[in-house]
Amino acid sequence: TFQALEKAVYPRLLKNRKSDAPIRIWVPGCSTGEEVYSIAMSLLDYLGNRANSYRIQIFGTDINEEAIKKARLGKYVRDIAPDVGRARLGRYFVKTDEGYQISKAVRELCVFAKHDAGSDPPFSRLDLLSCRNLLIYLGPALQRRLISLFHYTLNAGGYLVLGTAETISDFSELFAPVDRKHKIYAKKSTVMRPRFEFAPGAVREPVLPEMPARGLPTRSEFEQQKEAADLLILNQYAPSAVLVNENFEILHFRGHTGPYLEPSPGVASLNLLKMAREGLLMSLRSSLEIARKKNVVARKESVRVEADGAPRFVNLHVAPVKVPGSKQRTLLVVFEDVTPPERAKAGAHARKQGPASDSSEQISSLKHELATAKAYLQSVIEGQEASNEELRSLNEEILSTNEELQSTTEELETANEELQSANEELTTLNEELQHRNQEISLANNDILNLLSSMNLSIVILDRDSRIRRLTPIAQKLLNLIPADIGRPLTDIRLGLDVLNLDQMITEVMETIRPKQLEIQDREGRWYSLQVRPYITAENKIDGAVVVLLDIHDLRQRTAELGQRTAELGQSNDRMQEELLLRRQAEDKFRILFESAPEAILIADANGKIALVNAKTEQLFGYRREELIGNPVDVLVPERFREPHASYRAGYSAEPVARPMGKGRELAGRRKDGSEFSVEISLNPIQTREGLLISSSITDISERLRVAQQAQQGAVLEERNRLARDVHDTLAQGLIGILLQLDAAEDAIDKRPEELRERLASASRLARANLEDARRSVLALRPEDQEPANLIHSLEHFVQSVRTARREKIEFSVQGTPRRLTSEAEENLLRMAQEGLNNAIKHSGATKIRVELIFAPSEVRLRVVDNGKGFSLESPGNGGFGMTSLRERATQIGAQLEIKSSAGKGTRIEISV
Ligand SMILES: C[S@@+](CC[C@H](N)C(=O)[O-])C[C@H]1O[C@@H](n2cnc3c(N)ncnc32)[C@H](O)[C@@H]1O
């Protein structure tokens, strides 16, 4: 084990150790010290030359005091050489008569003390604790306590060594094994509080040599009388004597001691040695030491004493006084005067004679004194050694007690800290209580103020129905006065008659259920009387609360309210019905709206979409959530968005039901960006929130496609017409001309007048033909330049007709001209041509007017003549021209108005 310590423990203990930190080792249950000295020797071996640089303290303790005494001496009688080894024997032992003793140097490192490991405070701040073969003698509870205690006493990084048969049992959280075989464990750091307490009063006083108390033991009265008699005899007849304690302090004088003792100068003292007269001291001291130490009677014969210049001879007897059962030891010193009278005289004579006296007697006396002095010196030396030894053990005791005191102090410090923290807790608690107190007094004030300012009549009763508190209103209503506090409520005649109030209160307190009663006072006013249980915070019933509420007005108002509620119920029913009807209407509207074949979109005046139907979603490819709340512009191709905004503004200024952008090409834009032609009709809806515009949108792409086809058909038709025209007019005319010219040829020589007439006729025919041809051509090519411009084409056409005719033909444009769709412009031009041709051909008018008017919301074309007119009813009059006019008007969505009466001319108006 000790070799294992040298290997595993000492190197780690010394690593990074400050040189001034002592190496502290404790060996509890050390018995006669072998374990302690073995540790000391192994540590010294390990340290070698460095041993002097460390302070080493090894404490060996045991409950057995005898064992400790032996340990302290370090003497081993048997032959220990085989156990210790020669080298160590030479280094750490000294040879004695009986065997070997541990050298002084090693012994000085070790401190031995009596110590009960089970109850005395432990040594602390230890680096190593070796407790071998002690735990096995102890019960499991004490074993556990000690292991815990050992953990506490060790420094961090400290080690514990146990005996081979011992373990740390279930304390693996406190110690980690370092060497399982030799049972060496390292302390684990833990924040655990030690599971032990030092036994109260366990600190021992150092064992000091017992001192007898000064004074005599108490005695019985009889004994005292007996002693008084003894004293008398002693004083009269016995030699003088003194009784001293073990410190040679005089306790009692007997007889005449003046010749031998005298008080010494200086501080008053009863010490026998200090009081001894000249010549007596040495003999007295050696006799006292012998008697005290050996417990025998010590004698000195004929000791010479110088008393007041005369020598006296005295026999000294020092006897230990033994009192059975008493611990106190006393010594009786008897002075027996043996001075022969002649010696006394001779002595007096010799002093008179001077120093010339018997020298041989003097020499023998001096020899005697010298022997006495020697013996005395020897006893002093022995006494000194003994007291040195005693002092050493005393010192060790003090050291160990000091250690114990230190660990107790540490424990006390911890306890003090705990007390301090408890004190702090108490201070906090106190503050909290003060704070609570303040809160309670505040709450009390609040309650008082609340009760006095409340317009409620409240009476608080205790368990015996005695009034505890009441509000001012309660005093007034119930005819109570503050002096009624403390009286039972039911004993007082109240201002209100309440039947069985006491019973009601008792019931409430018993059942913990509140009760309520409506009562009337003598004037017929109504009150609600409520009795509630008074429940404390601990859920205990501690009385009742009586509350009186004036409900007179409330009752009246409740009645009124009841009536109102009934009325409201009726009107509510009506509203419910109305709501139902509305819901039905709304459902119908929704069905209609959603199933409409056209896309219907409702937007506000700013163009923000409010509602769309399923067709709109389908037509534009948006879901309705994507449209509602967004500007209607998303559905308009980008290039039309700007004008669209101004149209919308114009419409909002003059909101009437009408088609949108009459005659204009309208297009919608789908979510995917594709465009399609639409026709839109607008309807204003005036709502409380403002103007809403409902647009019904029709996809006319298909219709346009059909119309285009129709137009192509019309071109064919036009060609036919042209062919017909050429055939009917030009060819016929040319044939006529040819016939005239043939006839003229025949008449050249024979009938010159006929010739002239034929030529003239041919010339007329040719002119008329030319005119027809021109018209046909014009009808075929309405404009010289592309693209068509309605104003320009009309002007050109009127101009060309005007030069070939006598009639007065006028053309005018009003308003700010703007472009229409090419289809609208084309058809308008054709209708103007048709109207003008008809007027020229059939009306015989002298004045024809063609007008083009650009109004803000439409464009109007008028052809007016002052010719013979016709009846609209007679079927022949309309002719092909009227039919074609109607067809064209329908094609561009225009309105056609024809006014004509016989002799009053004709007026044709087309609005788009
Ligand atoms: C078997 S000896 C062990 C001696 C030594 N530790 C060894 O291993 O060589 C046990 C010692 O423990 C001591 N002892 C017993 N109970 C004790 C206690 N409560 N406090 C201190 N020592 C005790 C006994 O007096 C005895 O000397």
The ligand as a Tripos MOL2 file, in Angstrom:
@<TRIPOS>MOLECULE
LIG
   27    29     1     0     0
SMALL
NO_CHARGES

@<TRIPOS>ATOM
      1 C1         -7.3470   -2.7720   13.9210 C.3       1 LIG1
      2 S1         -6.8090   -1.3420   14.6000 S.3       1 LIG1
      3 C2         -6.2610   -0.5320   13.1070 C.3       1 LIG1
      4 C3         -4.9340    0.0880   13.3200 C.3       1 LIG1
      5 C4         -4.3280    0.6580   12.0660 C.3       1 LIG1
      6 N1         -5.2070    1.5660   11.3840 N.3       1 LIG1
      7 C5         -3.8260   -0.4580   11.1300 C.2       1 LIG1
      8 O1         -4.4540   -0.7480   10.1670 O.co2     1 LIG1
      9 O2         -2.7600   -0.9840   11.4150 O.co2     1 LIG1
     10 C6         -8.2710   -0.4120   14.9060 C.3       1 LIG1
     11 C7         -8.0550    0.8110   15.7820 C.3       1 LIG1
     12 O3         -9.2030    1.6410   15.7260 O.3       1 LIG1
     13 C8         -9.3710    2.2320   16.9700 C.3       1 LIG1
     14 N2        -10.7690    2.6750   17.0670 N.ar      1 LIG1
     15 C9        -11.8820    1.9630   17.2310 C.ar      1 LIG1
     16 N3        -12.9710    2.7660   17.2380 N.ar      1 LIG1
     17 C10       -12.5120    4.0150   17.0850 C.ar      1 LIG1
     18 C11       -13.1160    5.2820   17.0240 C.ar      1 LIG1
     19 N4        -14.4420    5.4310   17.1330 N.pl3     1 LIG1
     20 N5        -12.3480    6.3710   16.8400 N.ar      1 LIG1
     21 C12       -11.0040    6.2550   16.7030 C.ar      1 LIG1
     22 N6        -10.3780    5.0850   16.7760 N.ar      1 LIG1
     23 C13       -11.0930    3.9620   16.9650 C.ar      1 LIG1
     24 C14        -9.0230    1.1560   17.9230 C.3       1 LIG1
     25 O4         -8.6470    1.6840   19.1770 O.3       1 LIG1
     26 C15        -7.8620    0.4800   17.2110 C.3       1 LIG1
     27 O5         -6.6700    1.0150   17.6580 O.3       1 LIG1
@<TRIPOS>BOND
     1     1     2 1
     2     2     3 1
     3     2    10 1
     4     3     4 1
     5     4     5 1
     6     5     6 1
     7     5     7 1
     8     7     8 2
     9     7     9 1
    10    10    11 1
    11    11    12 1
    12    11    26 1
    13    12    13 1
    14    13    14 1
    15    13    24 1
    16    14    15 ar
    17    14    23 ar
    18    15    16 ar
    19    16    17 ar
    20    17    18 ar
    21    17    23 ar
    22    18    19 1
    23    18    20 ar
    24    20    21 ar
    25    21    22 ar
    26    22    23 ar
    27    24    25 1
    28    24    26 1
    29    26    27 1
@<TRIPOS>SUBSTRUCTURE
     1 LIG1         1 GROUP 0 **** ****
